[in-house]
Amino acid sequence: MSNLKLGVEVVSAHDLVPKDGQDSSGVYVELQFEGQKFRTTLKEKDLSPVWNESFYFNVTNPSNLRDLTLNAYVYSLNKATDKKSFLGKVSLTGTSFVPYSDAVVLHYPLEKQRIWSRVKGELGLKVFITDDSYMSSSNPMQTMQSTMNVDPRSAEPIPNPFSDGRAESRRTFRHLPNPDRRKQNDDASAAGSLPKPNLGSYEMRSGPQPPNVVHTYGGPSPMQPGEYSLKETSPHLGGGRIVGGRVIPAERPNNTYDLVEKMQYLFVRVVKARDLPTKDVTGSLDPYVEVRVGNYKGTTKYFEKNKNPEWNEVFAFAKDQVQTSALEVVVKDKDLVMDDFVGLVRLDLYDIPTRVPPDSPLAPEWYRLEEMNGEKRKKGELMLAVWYGTQADEAFPDAWHSDATSATDPSSAIYGHTRGKVYHSPKLWYVRVVVLEAQDLLVSDKSRFPDAYVRVQIGNQVFKTKPVHSRNMNPVWREEMLFVAAEPFEDHLILSVEDRLAPNKEETIGKVIVPLSQVYRRADDKIVRSRWFNLEKSTSAAMDVDAGKKDKFYSRLHLQVCLEGGYHVLDESTYYSTDLRPTAKPLWKNSIGVLELGIINAEGLHPMKTKDGKGTSDTYCVAKYGQKWVRTRTIIDSLSPKYNEQYTWEVYDPATVLVVGVFDNSQINGGSSSNKDVKIGKVRIRLSTLETGRVYTHSYPLLALHSSGVKKMGEVHLAIRFSCTSLINMMYIYSRPLLPKMHYVRPLTPMQQDLLRHQAVNLVAARLSRAEPPLKREVVEYMSDAHSHLWSMRRSKANFFRLMSVFSGLFAFGKWFGEVCKWKSPVTTILAHVLFGMLVLFPELILPTVFLYMFVIGLWNYRYRPRYPPHMNTRISYADAVHPDELDEEFDTFPTTRSPDTVRYRYDRLRSVAGKVQSVVGDLASQGERIQALLSWRDPRATVIFILFCLVAAIVSYATPFQVVALSIGAYVMRHPKLRHKVPSAPTNFFKRLPAQTDSML
């Protein structure tokens, strides 16, 4: 017997249908899963009952859990007649079952059992899986009927395992399992067994977090499981409460941070000290300051042998974490063994003033140092400024934060790795190098002509021309290369002419070093003047008789070099790029709006590490739009961190995407700089899908794809507002090309785009990793989707199904038209004939009818328009039904590290899939070649038949009105089935007999 159990919490229902004739019903819920049946208590005369009862089902075979179904039936019971009436049902498949830490209460619409059933209302359930041994399954009573008349007061109370030990119990009735229960199939399903949930003790103790949610989008639908759906929230932000995307102003609105919740902080600015007393005979003092608020403390840097130090450091303590009434600022003397006490300043927190921007900063004051017993010292003063403020305070970004430390480890040693910062991507340029020719090459062996090629390098980017074996010393290449360089330029353009003496032996003829800062910059496609460059360190210098004199002549290299400013350097995929502007700033257009992002908090995060025996995470958020990257401060030891930081970007194109990612900081708690920050999840939001002026407050699921399958890692709560500064400019943007002009005048090949994009991401990652704190390479690559080009069977299937979805409307129309032609519905077919006749007789109505139809459809769909930004969809990504081996292949390194047998199996599978694709491509090619064969005389008899048909058709169409010809063709296509033959028509047979190029293939 497996320890895995399915937990179901029946919360409530509302807006049910009355069934007893008195506008009310006695309601209960019956749960059925894997042959086991349980039911809740009976709620008398209540159409919106509340149960809050929990049940636990045994799962006999976890490998079949995905194929099982949980059914919840809502019944109304009439005690007088002992008759129950059906009120609705909810069916949940095993693919939607999640661990308890991911489970939330979802309200499912009740479904009908039959077409004529009268059903309405919703049922609130919380469904999860657990393998904790102390969670025993619900024990059924003797019979179902016996529970109908059981006094609720005699029901056995069931303790809530998630109640943190509070005195809480729930009364639940239990029933016997179905005696006709079928034996479960022990064989694993083709899709692989469900991974065993990992619910640590920390999650079990933490209990559920009450979500601030007013509506859930998506729900359990074929397109997106309910637990992965987007939730709209109604938080109290700095500008007021957000309801339906509109702001209900607060009593005193704050215009600076109006998209995040206001957080109160105690700010302590330690400015400087003077006349500090010393205790040793040498009179030396290495002072530093320790600021204490309860269990939290922060320390300044220390100065060696300085009685009048100046620190000018700010400390910020979250007000909700302050558990004391006094602030202590202690001055200490740094010592190797034990730091000596110098003096302290003690302040009462109740007397500290509150500062609200845009008030001027609070002026610091001198405070006399005290002894531990409260007596004033004769010497020593400390200048401090203490006030209450919010995250809108100017001192907040550079302050030390108490939520960046923990009470168990209150040191500030990790502060450098937890600070929030704003980063800017380096300015990227394409470097175009055209190697034309060389002149007067000198080689060591004068009896042979050089087999020369040019090696071109910028940093770690290296290209080589083709070797040219000419009959003189002036080889010609005329080859073009593209590189990526970042400004300010640190690497030079290095060209070396190499002579290939043997397959593994080469000799350098000469070298040219070109500083990129001196290269011509162009913003269009005008011709760049070529230049001759002298080759340095050529072999002629070694062969010259007079080595002390200057060479009489140089070998030269003819080049065209320029920095391309008219391109947008692609460091992201064009499908979801955050910036589309060219490199040259003079080509930038005016901004069309402002994007504001409020990163409020995260909830339900999975533990990424273990500390003191419990799971925890040290998380921060990164947002990228355009060239500006922002990183929030790291919140230590929290699975529900609150960031409440707001950022702003200028918008130049609405067809761009905002990317927000959540990461776990691996540089703290003993981690080394070589440790990689763990990716938790990210969100992409396309600006063109946002309404201007509306505040979007949603909780986005953080979905991560692992080798074991897709997993919800938590949720991140964001507030987004896109404000338009010029509606005319925005509408004009829709008529402009997506990329700058140079991408169309001198387009890049797909191979060049992939290679240059890889180099651009490497440059951006290298530059941002040198900042302080560094934005690490794995963060940049994850935010830029640097590895999205790698092969994935899952992604290939997802793209195929996307393609099928795009053409589903065309397929549906073809199916409908086929039914019309077969006269399955005579009324529909007659109406189609009438519409076709009207359009043929009055062809001027075709285009107006089509456009009017699309206009009406657009207006009709307005009420069904999306009210939320797009988010990650597991069903579209084909992540919830992918085979485990395909996931393992996707997460394999490149080149592979798997065993030869595994690689052979995957290669055979790829050959099988590619063979089907090959067949489809061949069939499409054959159809096109048959069309070409109509007039190519490849089949002379078929060509004679076709050209004679064309001649007759030309004569008939010339003499016959077009309407008659069109009506005749339409009537023939839609003729009655009695007038059809069971074999294909003559035109179809003629077309299939035409030759193709397949008989010429090997």
Secondary structure, 3 states (H helix, E strand, C coil): CCCCEEEEEEEEEECCCCCCCCCCCCEEEEEEECCEEEECCCECCCCCCEEEEEEEEECCCHHHHHHCEEEEEEEEEECCCCEEEEEEEEEEEHHHCCEHHHCCCEEEECECCCCCCCCCCEEEEEEEEECCCCCCCCCCCCCCHHHCCCCHHHCCEEECCCCCCCCCEEECEECCCCCCCCCCCCCCCCCCCCCCCCCCHHHHHHCCCCCCEEEECCCCCCCCCHHHCCEEECCEECCEEEECCEEEECCCCCCCCCCCCCCCEEEEEEEEEECCCCCCCCCCCCEEEEEEECCEEEECCCCCCCCCCEEEEEEEEEHHHCCCCEEEEEEEECCCCCCEEEEEEEEEHHHCCECCCCCCCCCCEEEEEECCCCCEEEEEEEEEEEEEECCCCCCCCCCEEHHHCCCCCCCCCCHHHCCCEEEECCEEEEEEEEEEEEECCCCCCCCCCCEEEEEEEECCEEEECCCEECCCCCCEEEEEEEEEEEECCCCCEEEEEEEEEECCEEEEEEEEEECHHHCCEECCCCCCCCEEEECECCHHHHHCCCCCCCCCCCCEEEEEEEEECCCCCCCCCHHHCCCCCCCCHHHCCCCCEEEEEEEEEEECCCCCEEECCEEECCEEEEEEECCEEEECCCECCCCCCEEEEEEEEEECCCCCEEEEEEEECCCCCCCCCCCCCEEEEEEEEEHHHCCECCEEEEEEEEEEEECCEEEEEEEEEEEEEEEECCHHHHHHHCCCCCCCCHHHHCCCCHHHHHHHHHHHHHHHHHHHCCCCCCCCHHHHHHHCCCCCCCCCHHHHHHHHHHHHHHCHHHHHHHHHHHHHHCCCCHHHHHHHHHHHHHHHHCHHHHHHHHHHHHHHHHHHHHHHCCCCCCCCCCCCCCCCCCCHHHHHHHCCCCCCCCCHHHHHHHHHHHHHHHHHHHHHHHHHHHHHHHHHHCCCCCCHHHHHHHHHHHHHHHHHHHHCCHHHHHHHHHHHHCCCHHHCCCCCCHHHHHHHCCCCHHHHCC
